[in-house]
Amino acid sequence: MATNSNDGPVITAVEVSRVFGSGATAVTALSAISLTIVRGEFLAVTGRSGSGKTTLLNLLSGLDRPSTGTVHFNGNDLAELRESDLVEMRRHKIGFVFQSFGLMPLLSAQENVELPLHIGGMSWRERRQRATEALQAVGLGTRARHRPYELSGGEQQRVSIARALVAQPEVVFADEPTGELDTATARSIADTLGDVAASRRATVIVATHDLDLAAMAQRRLDLVDGEDVTQG
């Protein structure tokens, strides 16, 4: 795999399309999207449900492959990487935040955050330290021992953000991270994601229909029926 560069873009997509099915039943979920995302950028991908937001995130993160076009991550063409390389990339370079939080209900906040490091074989001492730092970074240092059912929706989403940060990724993908939260809580989550981009120089890419969240991003990509309709 190519060596990382602090000067170049972290992700580049060129004429990326994704078609599901074939023949008369083919559905174009994404059509000829091109964009360059730089390190430390906070990008919002907006559009109505079914506009292609999640599909684009899946392609940029290597969870799916484009039907046509190319996606490069740190100079590497994702289509040329072996599955084992993609797994390593997602484990060490990428963090994910989902609308449904995705926390293990029987584990504490600390244990949920530690989980990806535990799976990766990191020592108990180091993963405990990293998880503590990640929870403190999202304002939950005093809630580390609480299980998900003892936390509010906003706190659970902060735990999922801490889990995404714990491996110190270069890019954090967040798919509708405020979709199940009230307006005030959603705004605090948006602040947290903005802080991640600013203080950690991590790239944050958010798919959202929440216009308040989108307004806090440095840049916005608008999708309608899989096409980029961004103005300006």
C-alpha positions in Angstrom: 0.0 0.0 0.0 1.2 3.5 -0.7 2.7 5.7 1.9 0.4 8.3 3.5 0.9 11.9 2.6 0.0 14.8 4.9 -0.2 17.2 2.0 -2.4 15.3 -0.5 -6.1 14.5 -0.4 -7.2 11.7 1.9 -10.0 10.6 -0.4 -10.5 11.2 -4.1 -13.5 9.9 -6.1 -13.6 10.2 -9.9 -16.8 9.7 -11.9 -18.1 7.2 -9.3 -21.4 5.4 -10.1 -23.2 2.6 -8.4 -25.9 0.5 -10.1 -27.8 -2.2 -8.4 -29.3 -5.0 -10.5 -29.1 -5.4 -14.2 -31.2 -5.0 -17.4 -34.7 -3.7 -17.0 -34.6 -3.9 -13.2 -31.3 -1.9 -12.9 -31.4 1.0 -10.4 -28.8 3.7 -10.5 -28.2 4.7 -6.9 -25.3 7.0 -7.6 -24.3 8.7 -10.9 -20.9 10.1 -11.9 -19.9 11.6 -8.5 -16.4 13.3 -8.4 -15.0 14.9 -5.3 -11.7 15.4 -3.4 -11.7 15.4 0.4 -8.7 16.9 2.2 -7.3 15.9 5.6 -9.2 17.5 8.5 -12.2 18.5 6.5 -15.7 18.4 7.8 -17.9 17.4 4.8 -21.7 17.0 4.9 -23.4 14.9 2.3 -27.1 15.9 2.2 -30.2 14.8 0.4 -33.6 13.1 1.0 -34.0 9.5 1.9 -33.0 7.4 -1.1 -30.8 10.1 -2.6 -27.7 8.0 -2.5 -26.0 9.4 0.7 -25.4 6.0 2.4 -24.3 4.5 -0.9 -21.7 7.2 -1.4 -20.3 6.7 2.2 -20.1 2.9 1.5 -18.1 3.5 -1.6 -15.7 6.1 0.0 -15.1 3.8 2.9 -14.5 0.7 0.9 -17.5 -1.1 2.2 -18.8 -1.4 -1.4 -17.2 -1.1 -4.8 -18.4 1.3 -7.5 -19.9 0.0 -10.7 -17.8 2.5 -12.6 -15.3 5.1 -11.6 -12.5 5.0 -9.0 -12.0 5.8 -5.3 -8.6 6.4 -3.9 -7.8 6.4 -0.2 -4.4 7.9 0.6 -3.4 7.3 -3.0 -4.5 3.7 -3.0 -7.2 2.6 -5.6 -9.6 0.7 -3.4 -10.6 -1.5 -6.3 -7.0 -2.9 -6.4 -6.8 -3.7 -2.7 -7.3 -7.2 -1.4 -10.2 -7.8 1.0 -7.6 -8.3 3.8 -6.1 -4.9 3.0 -9.6 -3.3 3.1 -10.2 -4.9 6.5 -7.0 -3.5 7.8 -7.7 0.0 6.4 -11.2 0.1 8.0 -9.8 -1.2 11.3 -6.9 1.3 11.6 -7.7 4.2 9.3 -11.5 4.6 9.5 -14.1 5.1 12.2 -17.9 4.6 11.8 -20.8 6.3 13.5 -24.3 5.0 12.8 -27.8 6.4 13.4 -28.8 3.4 15.6 -25.7 3.8 17.9 -24.8 0.1 17.5 -23.7 -0.4 21.1 -23.5 -3.8 22.9 -26.2 -3.6 25.6 -24.4 -5.7 28.2 -21.1 -3.8 28.0 -20.3 -0.6 29.8 -19.5 2.6 27.8 -15.8 1.9 28.4 -16.1 -1.7 27.2 -18.0 -0.7 24.1 -15.3 1.8 23.2 -12.6 -0.7 23.9 -14.2 -3.4 21.8 -12.6 -2.6 18.4 -9.2 -2.5 20.1 -9.8 -5.8 21.9 -10.7 -7.4 18.5 -7.5 -6.0 17.1 -5.4 -7.6 19.8 -4.3 -4.5 21.6 -3.1 -5.0 25.2 -5.5 -4.4 28.1 -3.6 -1.5 29.5 -3.3 0.4 26.2 -6.9 -0.1 25.1 -8.1 1.0 28.6 -6.0 4.2 28.3 -7.2 5.0 24.8 -10.9 4.3 25.6 -10.6 6.6 28.7 -9.1 9.4 26.5 -11.8 8.9 23.8 -14.7 9.1 26.3 -13.2 12.2 27.9 -12.9 13.8 24.5 -16.7 13.5 24.0 -17.5 14.6 27.5 -18.3 11.2 29.0 -15.4 10.6 31.3 -17.7 10.2 34.3 -20.1 7.9 32.5 -17.6 5.2 31.6 -19.1 2.5 33.8 -22.7 3.0 32.7 -24.3 0.6 30.3 -26.3 1.9 27.3 -29.7 1.6 28.9 -28.4 3.9 31.7 -27.5 6.6 29.1 -29.6 9.1 27.2 -29.8 8.9 23.4 -27.3 11.7 23.1 -24.9 10.0 25.5 -25.2 6.8 23.6 -24.3 8.5 20.4 -21.3 10.1 22.1 -20.2 6.7 23.1 -20.4 5.5 19.5 -18.3 8.6 18.5 -15.7 7.7 21.1 -15.7 4.2 19.8 -15.1 5.5 16.3 -12.2 7.7 17.6 -10.5 5.2 19.7 -8.3 3.7 17.0 -7.2 7.3 16.1 -8.6 7.0 12.5 -7.8 9.4 9.7 -11.4 9.5 8.6 -14.7 9.2 10.5 -17.8 8.3 8.5 -21.1 9.2 10.2 -24.4 8.0 8.7 -27.4 10.0 9.9 -25.8 10.4 13.4 -28.5 12.8 14.6 -31.5 11.0 13.1 -32.9 9.6 16.3 -32.1 12.6 18.5 -34.0 15.8 19.5 -32.9 19.1 18.1 -30.8 20.3 21.1 -29.0 16.9 21.4 -28.5 16.8 17.7 -26.8 20.2 17.8 -24.4 19.0 20.6 -23.5 15.9 18.5 -22.8 18.2 15.6 -20.5 20.3 17.8 -18.7 17.1 18.9 -18.1 16.0 15.3 -16.9 19.5 14.4 -14.5 19.4 17.4 -13.2 16.0 16.1 -12.3 17.5 12.8 -10.7 20.6 14.3 -8.8 19.2 17.2 -7.7 15.8 15.9 -7.3 16.8 12.3 -9.4 13.8 11.4 -11.6 14.1 8.3 -15.3 13.8 9.1 -17.8 12.8 6.4 -21.4 13.0 7.5 -24.5 11.8 5.6 -27.5 13.7 6.9 -30.8 15.2 6.1 -30.4 17.4 9.2 -29.8 20.9 7.8 -28.6 22.3 11.1 -25.8 19.6 11.2 -25.0 20.2 7.5 -24.7 24.0 8.2 -21.9 23.3 10.7 -19.8 21.5 8.1 -17.1 23.3 6.1 -18.5 22.0 2.9 -21.6 20.4 1.6 -22.4 17.9 -1.2 -26.1 17.8 -2.1 -27.5 14.7 -3.8 -30.8 14.3 -5.6 -31.6 10.9 -7.1 -27.9 9.9 -7.0 -26.7 13.0 -8.7 -24.5 15.9 -7.4 -26.6 19.1 -7.5 -24.4 21.1 -5.2 -24.5 24.8 -6.0 -21.4 26.9 -5.7 
